């Protein structure tokens, strides 16, 4: 897979914070779903995470990262953020809220930092891979490196 020299805002944030990461480029493919992305990058789908944005009963927003081969369990996710229940936000609300479009949403560099929870399965891997903030770009880094630029909790939030 060829790598593109273009830097996304996520990559710039990681560099500014002197964080080691690998970038993966797949824009020259027809990959759409997270499973497609894992496939074209020849990566374990359990190690490739999708970024999901939700809203709770309290009207607060939450960000969840789950492996592309799993689904966000809304009950577990609500419990993880002390909400009665949560729901996915509408696709059209994503850009004004986060600065990212569907398919290119990263937990790093959102307009505002929302409470973020990463599925505990991330601990099974040395590194995790997630959106680089633009369709066609993924970044790979360790959980410890991610902690330097993102406040998050880990919990069992997927099925």
Secondary structure, DSSP 8 states (H G I E B T S, - for coil): --------HHHHHHHHTT---EEEE-TTS---SHHHHHHHTT--TTTBEEEEEEEETTS-EEEEEEETTS-B-HHHHHHHTT-S-EEE--HHHHHHHHS--TT---SSS-SS--EEEEEGGGGGSS-EEEE-SSTTEEEEE-HHHHTTT---EEE--B-
